Amino acid sequence: MLGVIADVVGYYDDSTAAGELFTAISPQRALDSREFVGGQLAAGLPRVLPLDSIVPASATSVVANVT
């Protein structure tokens, strides 16, 4: 079985008057399928990741390292 790991390393936030602002953060693990309780990841199907504990609600997108 192959594993997928996703670490969030930053996010974009449009709450500033100057437009989109990138904020870097220390890498935080959002997914490790080797330890995932909900079953294996299936090809072609989306997986919703809870990111509310990693990035603020005002984030418009995230930057992640996925391996």
Contacts in CASP RR format, 6 or more apart in sequence:
PFRMAT RR
TARGET T0000
AUTHOR 0000-0000-0000
METHOD contacts of the structure
MODEL  1
MLGVIADVVGYYDDSTAAGELFTAISPQRALDSREFVGGQLAAGLPRVLP
LDSIVPASATSVVANVT
1 34 0 8 1.000
1 40 0 8 1.000
3 32 0 8 1.000
3 33 0 8 1.000
3 34 0 8 1.000
3 41 0 8 1.000
4 31 0 8 1.000
4 32 0 8 1.000
4 33 0 8 1.000
4 41 0 8 1.000
4 66 0 8 1.000
4 67 0 8 1.000
5 29 0 8 1.000
5 31 0 8 1.000
5 32 0 8 1.000
5 33 0 8 1.000
5 34 0 8 1.000
5 66 0 8 1.000
5 67 0 8 1.000
6 29 0 8 1.000
6 30 0 8 1.000
6 31 0 8 1.000
6 32 0 8 1.000
6 49 0 8 1.000
6 64 0 8 1.000
6 65 0 8 1.000
6 66 0 8 1.000
7 27 0 8 1.000
7 28 0 8 1.000
7 29 0 8 1.000
7 30 0 8 1.000
7 64 0 8 1.000
7 65 0 8 1.000
7 66 0 8 1.000
8 25 0 8 1.000
8 27 0 8 1.000
8 28 0 8 1.000
8 30 0 8 1.000
8 51 0 8 1.000
8 54 0 8 1.000
8 55 0 8 1.000
8 62 0 8 1.000
8 63 0 8 1.000
8 64 0 8 1.000
9 24 0 8 1.000
9 25 0 8 1.000
9 27 0 8 1.000
9 63 0 8 1.000
9 64 0 8 1.000
9 65 0 8 1.000
10 22 0 8 1.000
10 23 0 8 1.000
10 24 0 8 1.000
10 25 0 8 1.000
10 55 0 8 1.000
10 62 0 8 1.000
10 63 0 8 1.000
10 64 0 8 1.000
11 22 0 8 1.000
11 23 0 8 1.000
11 25 0 8 1.000
11 55 0 8 1.000
11 56 0 8 1.000
11 59 0 8 1.000
11 60 0 8 1.000
11 61 0 8 1.000
11 62 0 8 1.000
11 63 0 8 1.000
12 20 0 8 1.000
12 21 0 8 1.000
12 22 0 8 1.000
12 23 0 8 1.000
12 59 0 8 1.000
12 60 0 8 1.000
12 61 0 8 1.000
12 62 0 8 1.000
12 63 0 8 1.000
13 20 0 8 1.000
13 21 0 8 1.000
13 23 0 8 1.000
13 56 0 8 1.000
13 58 0 8 1.000
13 59 0 8 1.000
13 60 0 8 1.000
14 20 0 8 1.000
14 21 0 8 1.000
14 58 0 8 1.000
14 60 0 8 1.000
15 21 0 8 1.000
15 58 0 8 1.000
20 60 0 8 1.000
22 63 0 8 1.000
25 54 0 8 1.000
25 55 0 8 1.000
27 65 0 8 1.000
28 54 0 8 1.000
30 49 0 8 1.000
30 51 0 8 1.000
30 54 0 8 1.000
30 64 0 8 1.000
31 47 0 8 1.000
31 49 0 8 1.000
33 40 0 8 1.000
33 41 0 8 1.000
41 47 0 8 1.000
51 59 0 8 1.000
51 62 0 8 1.000
54 62 0 8 1.000
55 62 0 8 1.000
END
